[in-house]
Amino acid sequence: MAHLRSRRRLALAVPVVLSLTASLGFLPAAASAAAPRTAPTAEQAADAPTLAYVVNTRVDRRTIASVEKAVAAAGGTVVVTYDRIGVIVVHSANPEFGEEIRKARGVQSAGATRTAPLTRAGTTDEGAADYVTAAEAARTQAASAETPGSEPLEADQWDLRAIGADEAARINPGSSKVTVAVIDTGVDDTHPDLAPNFSASQSANCVGGKADTSEGAWRPYTDEDYHGTHVAGEIAAARNGVGVAGVAPGVKVAGIKVSDPDNGLFYPENVVCAFVFAADHGVEITNNSYYVDPWLYNCKDDPDQRAIVDAVNRAQLYAQRKGTLHLASAGNSNHDLASDAIVDDSSPNDTTPVTRTIDPSECLDVPTQLPGIVTVSATGVQNLKSYYSTYGKGVVDVAAPGGDRRYQLPDTPSKDGRILSTMPNGEYAFLQGTSMASPHAAGVAALLKSKHPWASPAALQAMLKAQADNPGCPESYDQDGDGTQDATCEGGKRVNGFYGFGIVNALRAVK
């Protein structure tokens, strides 16, 4: 489907057909990210589309009020003002709005959050998923039944066993006083594996930059927006004799929807809203299995991209100050974020991408490279970096199971190297990606928070790293056997580019 991109397009979903009720910035000058701007003609100005902007100001009421007046004078309309972080979300059809508002007194950065105009075109669908047969589901249930206390589909959850989450659940499944918010495509809280642990009071729809907390606003737009529901199950699917289990089956999970209904993209103003909402509603941990669209990397020498980094960073730092730990997926491009140069040919992804060479120390993948956020790479059943997982010494903090159906296959009923979790409408599916790794780490962080309720985000991050198991750099990483290394791991046994401080360990977290 067109709207499940990057972190989420590595593999086709494979929903399990099973009736639960019945059976169970920063770009170098030589590589500018944007074309030179020229003054529009009067005819072009009249036909200009409406764009969304973030305007970032000093954090004081007088300055913000002055900037709001300047926004109106420049032809903009304020959607919402987050005065505690100095971020104003604006819509404007003035093609010169960005340049004009950046000149206003008190404005520290401002820019468009997209290259495509605001529309209401509806969602797209690339085709049906490949469903698992009822017979295959029955075989998994039979295998699961051989282990007392297992959930019906747990025999296919190699990932839980890989990090000791099955054993950890018998010691401490996590506290219902801890909530992990899934900032994503929405969560189907009616799923029987999610309903027992869902926190509606900490859930919302942040699309457009302003939180909607009406009943069910956090749910996916369609069944095709399944990503957030899958992530939520990995974190906190209940051990209730139904389907699967999550890493932390006793904690609460919330859904904060940020995906655009037209194209599924995660625009900056939506993510700003999500971080602020999570902070203001007592969320202890957020999971972020996405990058902020439309730029895979946001470069500071471009005023629009610089404003995006500024706005999102203000929001996530605000949440950290209020006690929220953020975890984010490293990405699925097999990029080395500690290298000198990366070729990005996917941005902007809401119009026509251009090929550009960026310096990953200057052009950031947001939110995963923002300060204080735990960056998570993906591993397979052999505890080896997944072939697709982005990595980088000094960038990746920890690793966690994300699946690898190409090179690392488990000895399970399905023989599927991906991650099995919940889907809308009471179904289940296998997916792989760093999108799946981050929620495993978030689940372990939730177990740590359950055991150490007064721990700050910084303390939680330190504990998460301390309990991780680091396999060290492999002697060879020639996954396809062609004689060429597919990625280079730098570092040693304590910390390295593939696994950071190591693969998270749920059992250690609760002991």
N, C-alpha and C positions, 0 to 999 in steps of 0.2 A: 504494500500500500504506500502511496506517495508520502503520507504523513508520518511514517515510522522510519526516520532516517538515522544515519550515523550510528550512535550508540545502540540503536534498536533494529538495524536492518541486516544483521549478520545471518540470521536463519529464519526460515519459515516457521511459524508457530505450528505446533502439532497438538491441538486440543484433544483431550481424552474424552471419548464418548462414554459417560458413566453416569447413571442415575444415582445420585447420592441418597435420595430418600428411599430408593428401592433396594440398593445393594451395598451401601457403605456409610594611541597607542604605540605602538612600539615598533613599527615597521621601519627598516633602514630606508634612507632617503632614495636610494637607487631602485627601490621596489615598492613604490607607493601603492596603497590598496585602493585608491580612488582616482578616477580620472580628473584632470583639472576642471574647475568649475568655470562656466561662462555665464554671463548675465542672460536671463531668459528674455524673449520678446514678449510684448504685451499679449499676443495671442497665446503663447505658451503659458504665461502666468494665469490667464483666464481658464485654461484647461488643466491646470495643475491638479494632481491628485492630493487627497488628504493623507498625510503621514502622521505617525506617532513619534513623539520626542520625549527625551528625559532632559530636564533642566536642573542642574545641580548648583546649589547656592550655599552661602554661609548659613549656619544653623542659628538664626535668631529671627524672631517674628517680624521685626521691622524690615529686615532685608528681604525676607520671603514675601511680605506684602508688597514691597516695592517691585520685586521681580514679577509677581503675579500681574501687576499693572503693566509692566513692560511686555509680558506675554500677550496680553490683550491688544496692546498698541501695535505689536508686530503681526497681528492676525492670528493669534493662537487662542485656543480654548482650554482652560485647565480642567483635566479629568479628575485628578486627585492630587493633593499635596501631602507628602510625608514630612511634616515639619520637624520631627525629631531627628531626621537624617538629612534634611535639606534637599530632598528630591521631589520635583514636580513633574507629573506626567501630563503631557500636552498633546492636543491634536491641532494640526494646522494645514491649510491648503496653500499657504504662502510659500513659494519655492525658495524664497530668501530667508525664511524664518530662522533657520539655524544660524546663519551668519549674523542676522540682526540681533538675535537674543544673546549671542555670545558677547556682544558689545555692551550689554546692559550692566549697570553697576550692581555688584553683588553676585553675578553669575560666575561660577568657577569652571564649569564645563557644560556643554549642551550639544545634543546631536540627535539625529534621526535614529530610531531603533530598528528600522527596516528599510529595505530598498523597494519593496512592493507597497502599493497603496492599500489603505484599509478597505476591505471588501466583506461581503457576506455571500460567498459563492457556493458554500456547501462542501462536504468532504468528498474524497475520492477513494476508490477501491481498486486494487490491482488484481484481485482474484481471491478465490477461496483457499482456506488453509487445508493441509493434508491431515485428516483426522486419523487418530489411532482407533483400531477396531475394538469392539467390546471384548473379543477373545484375548487380545493383547492386554487389556486392562485386567481381565480375570486372572491371567497368568501372574501379573504383578501382585494382585491381591493374595493369591495363593502363596507366593514367595514371602510376602510380608507377614502372613499368618504364622510362619515358622519362627518368627522372633516375637515373643510375648511383649505386649505393650506397644507394638508398632502400629502406625497408622496404615490404612489399607494400601496405599500406594508408596509406602516408605521404602520398600525394597529397591525402588528406582531412584531414591534420593542418596546417591553416593556422596553428594556434597556435604550432607549432614555428618556422615561418618568421617569424612576427610578432616573435619575440624572439631570432632568430638561433640557435636551439638546434640546427638542422640543421648549420649551419656550425661551431658550437662543438664538436660531436661529433667533427669531423674534426681538431680541434686538441687537445682534452682532453675525453674523455667522462666524466671524474670518476674518483675513486679508490675502489677496493674497500675502502679503510681508513675510508671515511666511510659512516655509516649514517643513513638517514632513517627514523624510526619513524612509521608511519601509525596514529594513535590514532583508531579508527573502528569500523566494523561487522565488522571482521575482514578478512583478506586470504587469497585463494585462492593459496597458494604453489605449487600444482601447475600453474598456468597456464604454458604454454610460454614466454611473454614475461616472466614474473616469476621462474620457478624458477631461472634462472642467477644472479640477483642477490639471492635471498632469504636473510635471516639468521635462521634458526630460533632460534639461541641468544640473540637479542635480542627475541624475540617471546613473547607471553603472552595469556591471557584474564584480564582484570581485573574482570569482572562480579562484583558482590558486594563489591568492595573489596579482594580478596586475590588475588594473582597465581597463576594456574595455568599452568605451563610444560610440561605433558604434551604429547606429540606431537600436533600438529594442533589444539590448544586455541584457537589464534589464528584458525582458519578461520571463515568465515561460518556461521551456523546453517543457513541455506537459501540457495538461489539468489537469493531476493528481497533478501537482505542484501548487495547488490552494491556498495554505495557505497565501502567501503574498498578493494576490489579495483580499481575504476575509478581512485580517487585514486592508488593505488600505481603503476599503469601510467603515469600522467602524469609521475610522478617518475622512475621507473627501469626502464621496460620496455626490455629488452635489444635492442641492434641485432644480431640473430641471424638475419636473413632470414625472420622470422616476424612477421606482424601489424603492429604499430605500434612506435614508438620513444618513449622517455621523454625528458624534458629533460636528465637526467643518466644516460645509459644504462650508465655504468660504476660507479656507486655501489651500495651495498647498500641494501635496503629491508627493514624489519621491520613486523610487524603486531601491534598491541596492541588487542585487542578490548574495547570498553567499552559496547556497545549491549545493552540489556536484552532477554532472549529473549522476554519477554511482549509488549512494546510497542515495542521498538527505541529507547527513550529512553536518553540519556546521563546517568545520574545522577551526582551529585558524587563519591560514594565510589569509583566506578569510575574517574573521571578522576584523582582523587588517587592511586590505585594506579598508573595509567598513567604519570604524570609521575615518580613515585618509581622505578618499575621502569626507565623509560628512563634516568634518571640513574644508577642503580646498575648498569646493564648497558652503559655506555659509548656510549650513543646520542649522536651529535653534534647532530642536528636532529630536531624533531618537527613533524608537520603535524597541524593541528587544524581540520578542516572540519565544525564543529558548534558548537552552543552547549550549555552545561550545563543540562539539564532539571531541574525542570519550568518554570523561569521564564526567559523571554526576557531580562528585565532583573531583576537581583537588587538589592533596595533595602535599605539599611542600617538603616532604622528598623523593619524587620521582623526579629525575632531569628533566625528560621529562615534567611532569605535572607542576613543578615549572616554567619551561621556558614558558609554555603555559600561565600561569597566568601573568607572567612578561610581555610577549609580548602584550597580549590583554589589560592589564591594562595601559601600556604605551600609546597605541593607543587611548583608551577611555579618558584618562586624557588629552592627547594632544587636543582632540576635546573639552573637557570641557574648557580648557584654551582659546580656540578660540571661545567660546560662545555657545557650543552645549550642551543641556540637554538630558540625556539618560533615557529612561524608559524601564523596563524589567519585564517579567513575573516571578512570584515566583516559578512556577513549579506545576505539576499535581500529585505529589506522596503522598499528605497529610502528608508530612514530617514536623516536627517541627524543623526549622533551628536554634532555640535557645536551643535545647536539648543537652545532653552530647554525645549522640551516635546515629547514623543512619546506618541501614543496606542498602548498595547499592549492588544490584545484577544485575545491568544493564550495567556495565562498564567493559572493553571497548565495545562499541556497534558497532564497525566496524569489530571485529573478534569474539572471544569467551569471553563473560562476565565471571567475577569471582565474588564470593560473598566476600565482605569485610565490616568491621565495621569501620566507619569513625567518626571523631569529626567534626561537621559542623562549628565549630569556627576556625578550622585549615585546613579543606578541603573545598574549595569554589565551589559553583555553579557559573560558569562564563557565562555571565557577571553580573548576577543579584546581586551577593554579592560583587562586586567591589566597591571601595569608590566613593561616589558621584552619584551613579546610583539609580534611584527611583525604588524600588522593589514593585510590585503590586500583591496583592492576588485577588481572584475571589469571587463574590457574585452572588446569584440568585435573583429571583423576590421578595422574602421575605426579602431582604437585610441581608441575613444570609450567612455566609461563605459557598461556594460550597463544596460539600462532598469531592472532589478530591484536593482542593486547598492546596498547601503547605503554611505554615504560620510560625510565630515566632516573639516573642516580641523583639524589637530592630533590627529586620531584615526587616520586612514588613513596608513600609512607608505609603502606602495608599491602598485602595481596590477599585474595580470597577466591574461593571457587566461582568461576564464571562459565565454565564449560569449554569443551574442545571436541567437537564431533569429527574433526579431520584426523587428528593424530593421537588422541588420548581417549580410548574407549573403555568403559567399565565392564566388569563382569556382573551385570545386573540383568533382570528379565528382558529389558528393552535393548540392552547393549548401546544405549544412547548416551553420548558423552556430554550432553547438555544438561540444563537445570530444569527440573520438573516443579511447577508451581501452579497457583490458582489462576483462573481466567474468568471473565464475566459469564454470568448465567450458570454458575455452579460447575463449570468445566475446569480442565487442567491441560497444561501444555508444556512442552520442552522448548526452551529458548537458550541462547548463549550470548555472552557479551560481557564487557566490563559493567554493563547495566545490571547484570546478575551478580557480579562480584561485590559491588558496593553495598547492596542490601545484606549480604552475608556479614560483612564487616560492621554494618550498622546494627545488626542483630547482636553481635558480640559486644559492641559498645553499649547496647541496651542492657545486656546482662551485667556488665561492669557497673553501669549506673544503678542498677537494681541493688547490687552488693555495696556500692559506695554512693549513697544518695546525695551526699554533700559535695561530691567531686565536681570541680569546675570543668569547662570544656578542655582547657589545657591539660588538666590532670587526667581526664579521661583519655585524651589522645596519648599521653605518656604511658598510661597503663595498657592501652591497646597495643602500642609498640612493644612494650616490655613482655607481654605474654605471647607474642607471636613466635612462630617457629620458622627460622630462616634456613632453607636448604642450601644457600650459597649459590654462586653462579655455576651453571652447568659447564662441563668440560667442552661440550659442543652444542650448538643450537642450529643444526642443519636439519630442520624438521622434514623437509621434502626429499632429503638424501641426494641433492644435486651437487654436493661438494662445496656449496657456498653457505656461509653463515647467514641465517635469516634475521638475526638481530644480535647485537653485541652487549653482553652483560658486563657492566663495570662495577667494581667494588668487591667486598669480601663477604665473609660468613656473617658478620654482624649487620651490615647494611649494604645493599647493592641496588642497581637500577631495575632489576626484574621484580624484586619482591619488597623493596624498601627495607623495613626492619623485620619482615617475615610474613608468613601466612598466618592469619588470625586463628586463635584457638579458643573455642567456646568452653571446653572443659577446664582449661587453666583459668578462664575468666571467673568461673563460679567457685573454684576451690579456694 
